[in-house]
Amino acid sequence: MVDVEPVGIRVTEIGAGVGLLGTLARIEITWPAEGGGPASVVAKLPTTNPENEWIVDHFGYDRREAGVYRDLRPWERAPTPTCLAQGWDDEVGRGWLLLDDLGALSEGDQLAGATDDEAFAMIDSLATWHAAWWGDGSLADLAWLPDVTHPSVAGYGRIFDQTWETCVAKLGGALDASILDAARTARVEFDAALERFAVGPRTLVHGDARLANVLFGPNGAVLLDFQLATRSRGAYDLAFFCAGSMATDDRRRLEPALLQRYLEGLHEAGVTGYDAEDLATDYRLGHIVNLPNPVSALAVVNPGNERGARFLHRNAVRGITATVDHIG
């Protein structure tokens, strides 16, 4: 507990065009010579964009992240930032977080896609994360944590229907008509995929496991941003990451090795009764469950700036292509 008043504070926004549904700032703190606290912390605040604010409220994104840090204390089980303090107002559905500043760690390039080393580090961290809550029945008692049958998740099928044509228009011919037609037909499997993901070995799913939500250091990948946390099957996170955060050729080349690495990580952490066949099925269905996300994001999310717009476009191209690769 720091009981010394700082003598100076400098606030700088970070993550512009990356943290699309929130506001991030680094707070640099100058302390008196006789003592003090950390040289800097990271503050996470609600989005200031009215369009994105509606999305956050409708799906309870800020509420989920507040719950993860408050009730699950993930830094005690998996590689995540330590939450130093937080506040949450149930009436207005708004809150704030103060987190360790991990700015000394390196970032990946979301637009270029993960390198091989980054991809394997991410898979290792996801295996650790999923194993930590694998089959944990207490997750069902958390009112803020939806499972895949909750309307905020299951409703994505309908959102796909509502946003598909807008997405196609914004893609501007970046994908062949045959790929778009195949992706559109994948919609018929969405509900059946959710049914499988609503039973069996469920865990705490990150829900937004993309390269922009991870930092890399000597001990591997550190996971960030839990606004989209759900209770589901862990393979969803693998599909989400590989579809959106890897160049298509790299994903196709590395998928078998990444799935094997993930399964080994689960088993080393003590998970039993889940084999390669289970994972292959869940991974395929994970792409189908994920498909509405890049489609609807390109259609309705305000990108904030040019980099954000490029990310949303590339994310949709990669996600649609990955789904088509796995529906045959």
N, C-alpha and C positions, 0 to 999 in steps of 0.2 A: 504494500500500500504506500503510494507516494504522497507525502504530506508537505512537499515543497512546491511553491508556486513557480511556474515557468516565467522566464523573463522575455520570451519572444516566441511567436508562433508564425509559421508560414504555411499556407494552404495552396496546393497545386492540384488541379484536376488531372486524373490519369485515366487511361483506358478509353479515350474518346473514340467512338466508332467501333469499339469492341464490346464494352459492357452496355449492350443496347437497352436493357430493361432496368437499369439502375445508374446511380451516380457514384463514382469512386474518386476519392481525393487522398493525397498523401499529406499528412500533417507533420511538418518538421518542427521540432520543439527545442528551444534553447533553454537550458537550465542554469541556475546560478552555480558558481564554482564549487559551492559546498555540497552539492549533491543534486539528485533529481531522478528522472525516469528514463524511458527509452528516447533515443534521438529522433525517432519518427514512428508513427503508427499510420495505418490505413483506415479511413472512414468509409463505410458504405451507407449511402443514403438513398431514399426513394428516387425514382426517375422524375425529371421535371418536364418531360414531354407528355402533353395531354393525351395523345393517341396511345402511347405506350403505357401510360398510367391506367387507362381502361383495361388493357390486356392484363397487367399485373393484378389489378383488383379482381377482375372476372375469374382468373384462375388461381388466386390466392398465392401468387409467387412469393411475395415478401413474407407472408405469414409462414410459408413452408421453411424458408431459410432461417427466419427467427427461431422456429421450433427446432430445427436441426442443431443450431448452436446452443440453444437454451436447454433442451431436454436430452440430447444425445451426446453432447460434448465430443464431437468426432475426433478432435486432435488427440484424445486419449487412446484411440484404437487404430487410427489410420493417418496417413500423411496429409494433414490439412493445417491451415493457420490456427493459432490459438486465438480464441475470442477473449479479449481483455475486458470488454464491457459491452452491454447492449441495453436498448430500451425498446419497448413495444407498447403501443396503444391499441387495445382491442376495438375501441369504439370507432376510431378513424382508420384502422387497418394500416398504420404507418409505424415505422421504427427505424432504428439506426444500429450500426455495428461498429465497434472499434476492434481492429484485428492487428496481429503482428505484421510489421512491414517486412515482407519477404522480397523487397526490391533488389536485393543482391543476387537473387536467383535469376536464371535466364528464362526468356520467353520463347515460345515457338512462333512460327510465322503461319498464322491461320490461312492466309491467302495462298501461300506456296504449298502448304501441307506439311505434315510431320516428316521428319527424317526417320530413317530406320531406327536409330537409337531412341529417339523420342517416342516412337510408336511402341516399342517394347517396354520402355519405362512407364508409359501410360497404362499399358495392359497389366503390368506388375502392380501398379497402385490400385487399379480397379479390382484386381483379384483380392488384394488385401482388404479393400473397402467392403466388397461383397461378402467375403468370408466372415468379417467382423459381425455382420448382422444376418448371416445365413440362417433361415428358419427361425428367426427371433419372433416369437408370437406376440411379444409386448409391443411391437410396432403397430399392431392392429388397434391398440388402445389410444393411439395418438390422434386426436381429432383433426389436427392440422395436416396430417399426412394421408393423402389419398392413395387408394389402390387403383388398379386399372379399370375397375368397374365404376368408379366415381364419375359423375358427369363431366368433371373438369378434364378427365383423361379420355373416357369413352366417347365424349362428344367430339373428339378430334376427327372422327370419321365424317361427321356431318360438316365440320369446318373445312375438311378437304373438299367436299362437294361444293361448298360455297365459294371457295377461293381458287379452285383449279384453273378456271378460265383466265382469271386475272394473272395468276402465276405464269401460265403459258404465254400470255401477251407480254409480260415483263421479261421473259426469257429471250424474246426477240429472235427466235430461230436458232438459238444456241444448241438445241437438241433436235435430232431427226424426228419426223412425225411418227416413225415406227416405234421409237423409244417412248415417246409421249403416249402413244396408244397403249403400249404394254403397261406403262405405269398406271394409266387410268384403270386398266382391268384389275390391277392389284388391289384396288379398293374393295373388291368383293370378298377378299380374305381377311379384311381388317377385323371384323367382329369375331371371327373364329380364332384369330391370333390373340385377341384380348382375352378370350375365354381360357385359353391355355395359360396365359400369363397371370391370370387371376387365381390359379391353383398351383399346388406343387411347391417346389423349393423357391420361396420368395425371399427377398432381402431388401435392404435399403438401396434403392437405385438413385444414382446421382441425377439422371434425367437430362443433363445438359453437358455431357462429357465431351466437350470440344477443346481444341488446342488452345483457344483463347482463355479457357478456364483452368489452366494448369501452369505451374512453374517448374523448372528443372534445376536440380542441384546435384551435389555429390552423392546424395542418398536417394536419388531418383526423382519421381514426379510428385508434386504436391498439388492436391486437388483444391479447387476454389469454386465458389458460387453454387449454392444449393437451392436456388429458387424453384427448380423444377423437380425436386426430390419426390419420389413416389415409392410405393411398396409394390414390387413386381419381380420379374426374373432378371437376373444380372446381365444376361446376354443382350438385353436391350441397350445397355450402355456401350457394349462392344460394337454393336451395329451402328449406333449413333456416332461414335467416335470414328470408326473406319469409314463410314459413308461421308461424313462432312469434313473431316480433318486430315484426310490423306488424298493425295493426288490419285486419280482413278487407277493408273497403271501401277502405282506403288501398292495400293490396296489389293488389287488382284494378285500381285506377286507375293505379298506377305501374309495374306489371310490365313492360309493353313498353319504357318508357323506361329502367328499371333494367337489363334485359337488354342493350339497346343500349349503355348506358354501360359495362357489364362487358366486352362484346366489344371496344369501342373501347379500353378499358384494356389488354386482352391484346395487341391489335395494336400499340398504341403502345409496349408493353414488348418487342416483337420476336417475339411468338408468331405463327406462320403455320400455314396449313392447317386452320384451325378457323373455320367460318363460322356465320352466323345460324341456318341449318337444324340444324347440329350442336348448337348451344347450345339451341335450342328443344326438341329431342328429349331432350337430357340434363337440361334443367330439368324437363320433365314427369316423367321417370323418377326424378329426384331426389326429388320429392314422394312417390313410391311407396316408394323406399328409406328415406326419412325416417319414414314413417308409424309403424313400430313404436316409435320413440323417444318421442313424446309419449304414445302409448297406454300403453307399459310404465312410463314415468315416473310418470304419474298413478296407475297401479295399485300400484306397489311402492316408489317412493322416499319415504323419510320426509322431509316438507317442513321440519321443524324449527320452524316457527312459522306464524302465520296468513298472513303475506305469501308464504311459500314455498308454502303450500297454494293460495292464490289464483293464484300463478304457474303451478303444475302444472295446475290446472283450465283456466285460460285458454289455456295452451299446447296442451292437448289439443283444445280447441274449435277453435282456429285451425288447428292442424295437420291435423286430420281434414277440416275444411272446405276447406282448400287442396288436399288430395289429391283430394277429390271434384270440385273445380273443374277438375282437370287430367286426369281419367281418361276424360272423354267423347271 
